[in-house]
Amino acid sequence: MEAMQGAGVVVTGAGGGIGAALARRFAAEGARVVVNDLDADKVKAVADEIGGIAVAGDASAIVAEARDALGGTVDVYCANAGVASGGSEAADESVWALAWDVNVMAHVRAAHALLPDWLERGHGRFVSTVSAAGLLTMIGAAPYSVTKHGAYAFAEWLSLTYRHRGVKVHAICPQGVRTDMLEATGSAGDLVLQPTAIEPEAVADALMKGIEEDRFLVLPHPEVAAYYQARAADPDRWMTNMNHLQQKWETAK
Ligand SMILES: NC(=O)c1ccc[n+]([C@@H]2O[C@H](COP(=O)([O-])OP(=O)(O)OC[C@H]3O[C@@H](n4cnc5c(N)ncnc54)[C@H](O)[C@@H]3O)[C@@H](O)[C@H]2O)c1
């Protein structure tokens, strides 16, 4: 993609999975890529592989270092790092706090650090790896579902607030993607996500198509659009159907 030639791109949570696939794809498109993750060894491995720049650390606090590493400008920021916090209303407060911090507040903090420069230059691109759970829900995972709704809400707010000032926002909302995170979702993931799971590279393909078509909502699983419509059209019917899935899961586990 011509627009990515020489662009300065940051991908958080890029030590593996979807983030590594995004980093590889941006590098293949000619971008200069900062690879970030908490796991320094994985960061180095991916950065070495793609000729990128390794910046290990918490995604919440790396914008300044990444911007310096890119020579002063971040063109594309992918808020991809995430935690798959499972559990119910009874999940520990620390589980809820981590989910808020990584799945939502890291996006807010990055946007806060990026926006002044983007508004001054009149362009910038913010990519949020949300989840279909941010549009719908994920059985067995209240902290994940709630915080992914928060990530989607923030991306939506960012897009409508700054689109006339040159800021592009994309919200990627996949269902199952074959990564370590999917493996960790256990029996709920086996029931809901595994049957239609796709490879991380397919998520990168969907994002590139979304960028080319200038679309906010990026759906690597196109069927999610119909689920989202069904949920909005008849919430009670949708929740009854989801409850059937919940009961199926309770019987299976
Ligand atoms: N795998 C799926 O089925 C699926 C579906 C929808 C959405 N997602 C989302 O995709 C994103 C990437 O997940 P993945 O599936 O590639 O999982 P993954 O576990 O392979 O990758 C997530 C990466 O984020 C890193 N990370 C966690 N907290 C961090 C932090 N504070 N700072 C920097 N890095 C941090 C982890 O070390 C890990 O390498 C997540 O936001 C996830 O919620 C995944």
The ligand as a Tripos MOL2 file, in Angstrom:
@<TRIPOS>MOLECULE
LIG
   44    48     1     0     0
SMALL
NO_CHARGES

@<TRIPOS>ATOM
      1 N1         -7.2640  -14.2570   19.7420 N.am      1 LIG1
      2 C1         -8.5430  -13.9240   19.6430 C.2       1 LIG1
      3 O1         -9.3990  -14.7930   19.4660 O.2       1 LIG1
      4 C2         -8.9600  -12.4730   19.7080 C.ar      1 LIG1
      5 C3        -10.2470  -12.1420   19.2580 C.ar      1 LIG1
      6 C4        -10.6530  -10.8290   19.3050 C.ar      1 LIG1
      7 C5         -9.8000   -9.8450   19.7770 C.ar      1 LIG1
      8 N2         -8.5470  -10.1880   20.2080 N.ar      1 LIG1
      9 C6         -7.6930   -9.1150   20.7080 C.3       1 LIG1
     10 O2         -6.5140   -9.0690   19.9410 O.3       1 LIG1
     11 C7         -5.4700   -8.4580   20.6870 C.3       1 LIG1
     12 C8         -4.2190   -9.3020   20.5520 C.3       1 LIG1
     13 O3         -4.4520  -10.5560   21.1740 O.3       1 LIG1
     14 P1         -3.8700  -11.9420   20.6100 P.3       1 LIG1
     15 O4         -5.0120  -12.8080   20.3340 O.co2     1 LIG1
     16 O5         -2.8680  -11.6860   19.5490 O.co2     1 LIG1
     17 O6         -3.2250  -12.5240   21.9450 O.3       1 LIG1
     18 P2         -1.7110  -12.7640   22.3920 P.3       1 LIG1
     19 O7         -1.8310  -13.2350   23.7900 O.co2     1 LIG1
     20 O8         -1.0170  -13.6060   21.3740 O.co2     1 LIG1
     21 O9         -1.0810  -11.3050   22.3130 O.3       1 LIG1
     22 C9         -1.3270  -10.3080   23.2540 C.3       1 LIG1
     23 C10         0.0080   -9.6790   23.5580 C.3       1 LIG1
     24 O10        -0.2010   -8.5080   24.3540 O.3       1 LIG1
     25 C11         0.8650   -8.4280   25.2760 C.3       1 LIG1
     26 N3          0.5000   -7.5440   26.3740 N.ar      1 LIG1
     27 C12        -0.3790   -7.7720   27.3730 C.ar      1 LIG1
     28 N4         -0.4320   -6.7110   28.1850 N.ar      1 LIG1
     29 C13         0.4300   -5.7920   27.7010 C.ar      1 LIG1
     30 C14         0.8040   -4.4890   28.0860 C.ar      1 LIG1
     31 N5          0.2880   -3.9140   29.1770 N.pl3     1 LIG1
     32 N6          1.7140   -3.8260   27.3450 N.ar      1 LIG1
     33 C15         2.2720   -4.3970   26.2400 C.ar      1 LIG1
     34 N7          1.9430   -5.6340   25.8170 N.ar      1 LIG1
     35 C16         1.0420   -6.3230   26.5410 C.ar      1 LIG1
     36 C17         1.1320   -9.8700   25.6890 C.3       1 LIG1
     37 O11         2.4280  -10.0310   26.2490 O.3       1 LIG1
     38 C18         0.9320  -10.6090   24.3720 C.3       1 LIG1
     39 O12         2.1550  -10.7920   23.6680 O.3       1 LIG1
     40 C19        -6.0020   -8.3260   22.1130 C.3       1 LIG1
     41 O13        -6.4070   -6.9930   22.3510 O.3       1 LIG1
     42 C20        -7.1930   -9.2670   22.1140 C.3       1 LIG1
     43 O14        -8.1450   -8.9090   23.0770 O.3       1 LIG1
     44 C21        -8.1080  -11.4870   20.1730 C.ar      1 LIG1
@<TRIPOS>BOND
     1     1     2 1
     2     2     3 2
     3     2     4 1
     4     4     5 ar
     5     4    44 ar
     6     5     6 ar
     7     6     7 ar
     8     7     8 ar
     9     8     9 1
    10     8    44 ar
    11     9    10 1
    12     9    42 1
    13    10    11 1
    14    11    12 1
    15    11    40 1
    16    12    13 1
    17    13    14 1
    18    14    15 2
    19    14    16 1
    20    14    17 1
    21    17    18 1
    22    18    19 2
    23    18    20 1
    24    18    21 1
    25    21    22 1
    26    22    23 1
    27    23    24 1
    28    23    38 1
    29    24    25 1
    30    25    26 1
    31    25    36 1
    32    26    27 ar
    33    26    35 ar
    34    27    28 ar
    35    28    29 ar
    36    29    30 ar
    37    29    35 ar
    38    30    31 1
    39    30    32 ar
    40    32    33 ar
    41    33    34 ar
    42    34    35 ar
    43    36    37 1
    44    36    38 1
    45    38    39 1
    46    40    41 1
    47    40    42 1
    48    42    43 1
@<TRIPOS>SUBSTRUCTURE
     1 LIG1         1 GROUP 0 **** ****
